[in-house]
Amino acid sequence: MIVAFDLDDTLYPEEEFVESGFRAVAQALHQRFRIDEDEARAVMWASLEQRGRGTQFDDVLAAFGLSGRQSVRELIKVYRHHTPSISLPSESATALERLTPRPLYVVTDGHKIVQQNKIDALGLAPWLRHAYITHRYGVKNRKPSVHVFELMMRRERCRPEEVVYVGDDPSKDFRGLKPLGVRTVRVLTGRHRSVTVPATEDAERTIAGIADVPDVVIEMEGTG
């Protein structure tokens, strides 16, 4: 079978990237304004926990009276373009090793530079045939669009039922694929682990984490 993985909160904890990005932003603020880095990071984390995503850089600038002196856009650029300090968990590396020599892919949404930097920092290239970053094909082709999956199946000359997709977000990862016959596996990791959706939109199989993926794939190969 061909096995494709989501990236964030599936192959590694996305919180690590957020921490790395906040650290880069805090360093930039320290270098320009001598702001204490730990305090800046604490403000951004508090903002994230209390308000959700989207206002962290506005909030850190407001907290230190910098709203008129530093643009949010510049901080977003720092966050997106920094070299991530993230690492591939051992259980993910082991799962990828166990799944070799099957064709392995990544299919991920998100800013194309950010996602590519993550893939590079995690050292995924030796395991992958290709990484499909959906935003390279236009925002309309992000999940639940199946466009890049169709490209992958054309590349592999395979049928949908010969593909397994492993993801963590049932709000988008599986509902486009299930009608095609693609096999789907949900890992209960990351910020979407408590999300519930109708059974028609959720994965065919739900497992605790990435370490269990190889056994599920082997089982699917035996019953496919």
C-alpha positions as CSV (number, residue, x, y, z in Angstrom):
1,M,0.0,0.0,0.0
2,I,0.9,3.6,-0.4
3,V,1.0,5.5,2.9
4,A,0.5,9.2,3.2
5,F,0.8,11.3,6.3
6,D,-0.5,14.6,7.5
7,L,2.4,16.6,9.1
8,D,1.4,18.8,12.0
9,D,0.3,16.9,15.1
10,T,0.6,13.6,13.2
11,L,4.3,13.1,12.5
12,Y,5.5,15.6,15.2
13,P,3.8,17.9,17.8
14,E,3.0,21.2,16.2
15,E,3.4,22.9,19.6
16,E,7.1,22.5,19.1
17,F,7.0,24.6,16.0
18,V,4.9,27.3,17.7
19,E,7.4,27.4,20.6
20,S,10.3,27.7,18.1
21,G,8.5,30.5,16.2
22,F,7.6,32.4,19.4
23,R,11.3,32.1,20.4
24,A,12.4,33.6,17.1
25,V,9.9,36.5,17.4
26,A,11.0,37.1,21.0
27,Q,14.6,37.2,19.9
28,A,13.8,39.7,17.2
29,L,12.0,42.0,19.7
30,H,14.9,41.7,22.1
31,Q,17.4,42.6,19.4
32,R,15.4,45.7,18.4
33,F,13.9,46.9,21.6
34,R,15.8,45.0,24.4
35,I,12.5,43.3,25.4
36,D,13.0,40.4,27.8
37,E,12.7,37.3,25.6
38,D,11.1,35.1,28.3
39,E,8.5,37.8,29.1
40,A,7.7,38.2,25.4
41,R,7.2,34.4,25.0
42,A,5.1,34.2,28.1
43,V,2.8,36.9,26.7
44,M,2.4,35.1,23.4
45,W,1.7,31.7,25.1
46,A,-0.9,33.4,27.3
47,S,-2.5,35.0,24.3
48,L,-2.7,31.6,22.5
49,E,-4.1,29.8,25.5
50,Q,-6.7,32.5,26.3
51,R,-7.7,33.7,22.8
52,G,-6.8,31.0,20.4
53,R,-4.7,31.6,17.2
54,G,-4.5,34.8,15.4
55,T,-3.7,37.7,17.8
56,Q,-0.4,36.7,19.4
57,F,1.8,39.2,17.7
58,D,-0.8,42.1,18.2
59,D,-0.9,41.1,21.9
60,V,2.8,41.0,22.5
61,L,3.3,44.4,20.8
62,A,0.5,45.9,22.9
63,A,1.9,44.4,26.1
64,F,5.2,46.2,25.6
65,G,3.8,49.5,24.1
66,L,5.2,48.8,20.7
67,S,2.0,48.8,18.6
68,G,3.1,51.9,16.7
69,R,6.8,51.0,16.4
70,Q,6.8,47.4,15.2
71,S,4.5,45.9,12.6
72,V,2.7,42.7,13.0
73,R,3.5,41.9,9.4
74,E,7.2,41.9,10.1
75,L,6.7,39.6,13.1
76,I,4.7,37.2,11.0
77,K,7.5,37.1,8.5
78,V,10.0,36.3,11.3
79,Y,7.8,33.5,12.5
80,R,7.2,32.0,9.0
81,H,10.8,32.2,7.8
82,H,12.8,31.2,10.8
83,T,14.6,27.9,10.8
84,P,12.5,25.7,13.0
85,S,14.0,24.0,16.1
86,I,11.9,20.9,15.9
87,S,12.7,17.2,15.8
88,L,11.1,14.0,14.6
89,P,9.9,11.9,17.6
90,S,11.5,8.5,17.8
91,E,8.1,6.7,17.4
92,S,7.6,8.5,14.1
93,A,11.0,7.5,12.9
94,T,10.4,3.9,13.9
95,A,7.0,3.9,12.2
96,L,8.5,5.3,8.9
97,E,11.3,2.6,9.1
98,R,8.8,-0.2,9.6
99,L,6.7,1.0,6.7
100,T,9.7,1.1,4.3
101,P,9.9,0.1,1.4
102,R,6.3,1.1,0.8
103,P,5.9,4.4,-1.0
104,L,5.6,7.1,1.7
105,Y,4.2,10.6,1.2
106,V,3.3,13.7,3.2
107,V,0.2,15.7,2.4
108,T,-0.1,18.9,4.4
109,D,-1.9,22.2,4.3
110,G,-0.3,25.5,5.2
111,H,2.1,28.2,4.0
112,K,4.4,26.6,1.5
113,I,7.6,28.0,2.9
114,V,6.6,27.2,6.5
115,Q,5.7,23.7,5.7
116,Q,8.8,23.0,3.6
117,N,11.0,24.4,6.4
118,K,9.3,22.0,8.8
119,I,9.8,19.0,6.5
120,D,13.5,19.9,6.1
121,A,14.0,20.4,9.9
122,L,12.4,17.1,10.6
123,G,14.7,15.3,8.1
124,L,11.8,13.6,6.4
125,A,13.2,13.6,2.8
126,P,15.0,10.2,3.0
127,W,11.7,8.4,3.8
128,L,9.5,10.2,1.3
129,R,8.8,9.9,-2.4
130,H,7.3,13.4,-2.3
131,A,5.7,15.9,0.0
132,Y,2.6,17.5,-1.3
133,I,2.0,21.0,0.3
134,T,-1.5,21.8,-0.9
135,H,-1.1,25.6,-0.9
136,R,1.4,25.2,-3.8
137,Y,-1.6,24.2,-5.9
138,G,-3.9,27.0,-4.7
139,V,-5.8,27.5,-1.5
140,K,-8.9,25.9,-3.1
141,N,-6.9,22.6,-3.2
142,R,-6.3,22.4,0.5
143,K,-8.0,19.5,2.4
144,P,-10.7,18.3,2.2
145,S,-10.0,18.7,-1.5
146,V,-8.6,15.5,-3.0
147,H,-6.6,17.2,-5.7
148,V,-3.1,16.4,-4.5
149,F,-4.2,12.8,-3.6
150,E,-5.3,12.4,-7.2
151,L,-1.9,13.6,-8.3
152,M,-0.3,11.1,-6.0
153,M,-2.4,8.2,-7.2
154,R,-1.6,9.2,-10.8
155,R,2.1,9.2,-9.9
156,E,1.8,5.8,-8.3
157,R,-0.6,4.4,-10.9
158,C,-2.7,3.0,-8.1
159,R,-6.3,2.7,-7.1
160,P,-7.8,4.7,-4.1
161,E,-8.1,1.6,-2.0
162,E,-4.4,1.1,-2.3
163,V,-3.8,4.3,-0.4
164,V,-3.8,4.9,3.4
165,Y,-3.9,8.5,4.7
166,V,-3.0,9.1,8.3
167,G,-4.1,12.3,9.9
168,D,-5.3,14.0,13.2
169,D,-7.9,16.5,12.2
170,P,-11.3,14.9,11.4
171,S,-12.8,18.3,10.4
172,K,-10.9,18.0,7.0
173,D,-8.5,15.1,6.8
174,F,-10.8,12.3,5.9
175,R,-14.2,13.4,4.6
176,G,-13.0,14.1,1.0
177,L,-11.1,10.8,0.8
178,K,-13.6,8.3,2.2
179,P,-16.1,8.6,-0.8
180,L,-13.2,7.7,-3.1
181,G,-12.3,4.5,-1.2
182,V,-9.0,5.7,0.3
183,R,-8.3,4.0,3.6
184,T,-8.1,6.4,6.5
185,V,-6.5,6.3,9.9
186,R,-6.8,8.9,12.7
187,V,-4.3,9.4,15.4
188,L,-5.5,10.9,18.7
189,T,-2.7,13.4,19.0
190,G,-2.5,17.2,19.1
191,R,-5.1,19.8,19.5
192,H,-7.8,18.0,17.5
193,R,-7.7,14.8,19.5
194,S,-11.0,15.6,21.3
195,V,-12.8,16.8,18.1
196,T,-15.9,14.7,17.3
197,V,-17.5,14.5,13.8
198,P,-20.2,12.3,12.3
199,A,-18.9,8.8,11.5
200,T,-19.3,9.5,7.8
201,E,-16.6,12.1,8.1
202,D,-14.3,10.4,10.6
203,A,-11.5,8.0,9.8
204,E,-12.1,4.3,9.1
205,R,-9.7,3.5,12.0
206,T,-8.8,5.5,15.1
207,I,-5.6,4.7,17.1
208,A,-3.7,6.3,20.0
209,G,-0.7,7.4,18.1
210,I,1.8,7.1,15.2
211,A,3.5,4.0,16.7
212,D,0.4,1.9,15.9
213,V,0.3,2.9,12.2
214,P,2.5,0.1,10.8
215,D,0.4,-2.6,12.4
216,V,-2.8,-1.1,11.1
217,V,-1.4,-0.8,7.6
218,I,-0.3,-4.4,7.6
219,E,-3.8,-5.4,8.8
220,M,-5.4,-3.3,6.0
221,E,-3.1,-5.0,3.4
222,G,-4.3,-8.3,4.6
223,T,-8.0,-7.4,4.4
224,G,-7.9,-5.2,1.3
